[in-house]
Amino acid sequence: MSSMWKKTAGAALLLTLLSGCHRQIVTQTTVSTSGPIRVVFIPKNSGNPYFDAVNTGFKKASGQLGFKYTQLAPATAEATNQIPIIQQQIQNGVNAIAISPNSTDALAPVLKQAMQKGVTVITVDADMTGSESSRNACVLPTDFSQVGSSQIELMGSLMGYQGKFAILSATTDAPNQNFWIAGMKQALKNPKYSKMTLVGIVYGNDDPQKSLLEAQSLLTRYPDLKGILAPTSVGLAAAAQAVESARDAGRVQVTGLGTPNQMRRYVTDGTVKEFALWDPSAMGDLAGTLAYLMAKKSVQPAPGVHFQVPSGGSYQFGPNNVLSTGPLLTFSKSNIGSYHF
Amino acid sequence: MKSSHSIFWRNEYTLAALTVLALLAGSRLSSHFLDAGYLLGTTTLYVETGIMALLMTAIIICGHIDLSVASTLALTAAATGVLHAQYAVPFWLACCLGMLLAGMLGALNGVLIVGMNLPSLTVTLGTMALYRGAAQILIGDHSVGGFPAWFCGVDQVYAGPFPVTLLLLLAGGCAMALFLQRTTLGRCIYAIGNNKTASRLSGLRVGAVEALLFTLSGLAAGMCGLLMASRLSVARFDMASGKELDVITAVVLGGTDIFGGKGGVAGTLLALCLLALLRTGMGLADIPSEKQQIVVGALLIGAIALPRLAELARKQYMKRQKPAAAG
């Protein structure tokens, strides 16, 4: 046994000495140029209903445009688990990789390798913020700068544009929620909402128990409260639970951002009339279409460039080649049955 | 390696045969599989697991286990990154301090296990959570980067056709094999794993050997932390999360007895090679990760159950040969 080891070690050492070390230089292009265009989507993890909905959109685009499509998910949402999948797809000669990155920077080296080998790389649902040079374009679910005003309009329409309401958010430093709340405060300056009073912002830390306690204390602290706006899915479900158990449905309107699966029972029993979220399957459709057209070199993304979707509709690349899929989708009793994420 | 002298087979032969089977299966599954350059390149993903597995082999032979290796890896990388990024420590010095910390984290395991006579499973289960938590407190949910250019991308450095990190793993494997087989200290580890009380009564410094192993395990994990930080160009608290199980899988699949006393580095490295080939082959064939896990799990059970069945069959055979001796 050990003599075998000695020989192996000797051979390895010799090779090292003979050859000297060098950095590998990527020049060879492995992308297949024959056959149909192949697009792969790598979500954050498997068994996630949200990404199942995105996958549905990709499949729709694949069926309409005739490209070969595969979804490959890591078992857990961790950046290092996405790296082997990306390398395997480069080796397989895939034309385009669409990925929902689990890290804004740890994936940058391997995605850059993919781009150097001629693979089109687009990020979906979340971007490589700060490492934008490691992907060609990005498809986001909605224009985040419009979320705040759209949420205030939804809250206002439910409470008749007058009365007191409160915001139940995630954590005090959640970047998305804070960005949206700033947009809400800006929107409230509009005279249309002058009779609406924001009495307070509370934070449930995206913890179901803490969120429920915060929602319950809002109901006792403000007996004349007319609305709770929760721009986070955990908070929205907790607010609905608090209002339902206090039998305050109808007096207190609950709305915000949440997924149909989480909110289905509250919408069915009437506690929540309407809530919103972006449409993940529309995002998958757009991302699949963009990946295909970019791999075919029919679209060259650049800020300000317009991009025509074959099935209709036009999009414009924003700064850093970012595309926004569309406005928020409002869910109610009438349409929630057709969404399953 | 006593039981591997079974009349039926040595464990390493089984693994070598399975590795050949995996190569055949991989080439059947995907036409992109048999590409030496690509396969050598993918080994860089498994080097960290491999280096930690070398020390884990010695620890398991010694009758212990170290569940904290992946957390030590993450905390070392996080601490090195923070020292450089927030406290402007020169990067080479930050690396040295990171390695010092890694040694101390390993030594803490050793002190708790040896000094307080606590079970290694419990202690390292605790430090696994503790070190990972500390890494998260240190850098939160963000990444720490900004490493100097010379440090990044160690997995892209090649010596001829071989990635240098692979050569590092192989050199470490040779060193560990020689240490376990040829040195007095190495033989002591087998003795302790076979019978701790007898070893102590024979005058072996059992505690010192155990503490040394845990310290070395911490140092190895720390080095893997730096290797991974170089590969990813950033440090994150969730680096290598769950990797301790991959490490233990490679060691146990490699034929090292989980109860100590038997095993070796060659089996561990062959098992790692087998796991890497299987994962790569299935990945190239677009087989979903859930199904890959089923295959790996079934392989592990099979590889452990088969030698045990062979051993039972051998005992039955021996009994029939010498009925008097059995009584």
Chai-1 contact restraints between the chains, C-beta under 6 A:
chainA,res_idxA,chainB,res_idxB,connection_type,confidence,min_distance_angstrom,max_distance_angstrom,comment,restraint_id
A,S2,B,Q181,contact,1.0,0.0,6.0,A-B,restraint_1
A,W5,B,C174,contact,1.0,0.0,6.0,A-B,restraint_2
A,W5,B,A177,contact,1.0,0.0,6.0,A-B,restraint_3
A,A9,B,C174,contact,1.0,0.0,6.0,A-B,restraint_4
A,A12,B,L167,contact,1.0,0.0,6.0,A-B,restraint_5
A,A12,B,L170,contact,1.0,0.0,6.0,A-B,restraint_6
A,L15,B,G160,contact,1.0,0.0,6.0,A-B,restraint_7
A,T16,B,A159,contact,1.0,0.0,6.0,A-B,restraint_8
A,T16,B,L167,contact,1.0,0.0,6.0,A-B,restraint_9
A,S19,B,A159,contact,1.0,0.0,6.0,A-B,restraint_10
A,S19,B,G160,contact,1.0,0.0,6.0,A-B,restraint_11
A,C21,B,V157,contact,1.0,0.0,6.0,A-B,restraint_12
A,C21,B,A159,contact,1.0,0.0,6.0,A-B,restraint_13
A,C21,B,V164,contact,1.0,0.0,6.0,A-B,restraint_14
A,H22,B,Y158,contact,1.0,0.0,6.0,A-B,restraint_15
A,R23,B,Q156,contact,1.0,0.0,6.0,A-B,restraint_16
A,R23,B,V157,contact,1.0,0.0,6.0,A-B,restraint_17
A,Q24,B,Q156,contact,1.0,0.0,6.0,A-B,restraint_18
A,Q24,B,Y158,contact,1.0,0.0,6.0,A-B,restraint_19
A,T70,B,D286,contact,1.0,0.0,6.0,A-B,restraint_20
A,P74,B,S289,contact,1.0,0.0,6.0,A-B,restraint_21
A,A75,B,S289,contact,1.0,0.0,6.0,A-B,restraint_22
A,E78,B,D238,contact,1.0,0.0,6.0,A-B,restraint_23
A,E78,B,S241,contact,1.0,0.0,6.0,A-B,restraint_24
A,P84,B,L45,contact,1.0,0.0,6.0,A-B,restraint_25
A,P84,B,G283,contact,1.0,0.0,6.0,A-B,restraint_26
A,Q88,B,G283,contact,1.0,0.0,6.0,A-B,restraint_27
A,Q88,B,L284,contact,1.0,0.0,6.0,A-B,restraint_28
A,Q91,B,H32,contact,1.0,0.0,6.0,A-B,restraint_29
A,Q91,B,Y38,contact,1.0,0.0,6.0,A-B,restraint_30
A,N92,B,H32,contact,1.0,0.0,6.0,A-B,restraint_31
A,N92,B,L284,contact,1.0,0.0,6.0,A-B,restraint_32
A,D105,B,S143,contact,1.0,0.0,6.0,A-B,restraint_33
A,D105,B,G145,contact,1.0,0.0,6.0,A-B,restraint_34
A,D105,B,V234,contact,1.0,0.0,6.0,A-B,restraint_35
A,A106,B,L232,contact,1.0,0.0,6.0,A-B,restraint_36
A,A106,B,V234,contact,1.0,0.0,6.0,A-B,restraint_37
A,P109,B,S233,contact,1.0,0.0,6.0,A-B,restraint_38
